[in-house]
Amino acid sequence: MHKGSCLCGKVKYEYRGEIDEVSMCHCKQCQKAQGSAFVAVAPIRSAEFCITQGAAYLKEYRATPGKVRVFCSECGSPLYSARDDLPEAKRLRLGTLDTPVSPSKRYHAWVSSKAEWFDLADALPRFPQAAPKP
């Protein structure tokens, strides 16, 4: 089981599934939403994800129709995003995890939008846009 929280600790969650895939998304929206060069996200199953504390602090923002970004209204920590057409899945912001994770599948997505001031210094797979579906 994985546990996580926001920066201020008012929101806590548990995820009872496996985290085996991590995407480092370099799209402009993720850069703006994170205030950084990219965001590290993992696809998770909604049914195995549970807010255990602080649900009243959750706030939603829709930068794109059909996609919600959920964050703590107290400290601003982004927690996950979800698409309306895929209610069974969420994209967990891995920086909020309090437990270790060692995914076997890691890659960079949307490198065509990569911040010019950030150099990719690893040998992970790179995709100009979204990673191809298996």
N, C-alpha and C positions, 0 to 999 in steps of 0.2 A: 504494500500500500504506500502511496505517496501522499505527503502533506505539503501544504503551501500556505502562504499568507501575503498580505500586502505590506508595504513599508511600515505603516503605523501599527500593524497588528490587529486592527479592528475587524478585518475580514480574514477568515481562515477557511480552508477547503481540504477535502480528501479526494484522492482518485484511486480507485481500487483496481484499475487496469494496468496493463503494461505500457511503458513508454519506450518504443523501440525505433522511432523515426523523429529526426529533428531537421527542420528546415531553417536556414538562416535567410530570411527574406530581406532583400535590398530594395524593394519598391519604394517610391517616394512617399506613399501613404504611411508605410511602416516607419520610415525615417522620421516623418513628422510626428506620428503617434508615440514613438519611443524617445524622440529627441536624441537619436543616435544613428550610426551608420546602417544598422540593420536590427531585426528582431529575431530571436531564436524561439520558434514555436514547435509544438508537437501536436499532431492530430490525436484526439482522445474521444472516447465514447461517452456521450452525454449521460447515459444510464448509469455509468460507473463514477460520475463526478457529483460531488455534493458540497454545497456551502455549509460548513458546520458552525460558523459564527459570523455575525455581522451582515447578514443579507440586507438589512435596512440601509447599509452604507453603499450598496452597489448602485452604480449609475451607468446608463447606456448612452452611447453616441453612435449615430449612423452617418458616416462619411460617404458611404456607398449604398445605394438602394439595395435592400435585401441582405445587408450584412450589418451586424451589431458588434460594437466593441464595448466590452464591459470592464469597468474600473472602479476603484475605491473612491468615493466622493470626498473622503477626508484627506487622503494623502496623494491621490491621483495615480496610484500604481495600476497599470493595465494588467488585467488578470487573464482574460480570454476573449476570443471573438467567435462568432457563430453566424452561419448563413441560414436565412429563413427556409431555403429549399433543401437543407440538410439538417433537420432537427436532431438527428441521431449523433451528430458530431460537433465538436468544438475544437478550437485551436488554442491550446494552453500556452501562455507566456512563461517560458521556462525559468526566467529570472525570478519568478515568485515561488519556486519550489524550495522547500526547507529540507527535503530529503534528496540524497544523491541519485543520479540517473546515469546510465551508461548505454546509450542507444547504439545499435549496430549500424543503422542507416542514418547518415548525416550528409547534407548537401547545401549548396548555396542556390537560391532562386532569385530571379529578377536581377541578375547581375548587369543587365543592360541599363539599369537605373542606378547602379552602384554609386555611392558618394565618391566624388573624384579625389577626396582627401584620404580615402581609406584604401589600403592595399590588401588584397587577399593573399595571405602568406601560408596557406595550407594547400594540400593536394586533394581536397574534397571535390566531388563532382560539382560542376557549375552549369547552370541553365540560364539562358538569356531571359526567359520568362518563367512561368510556372514549370515545375518538374513534370515530366510526362507521367500519366496515370499508368499503373502496372497492368 
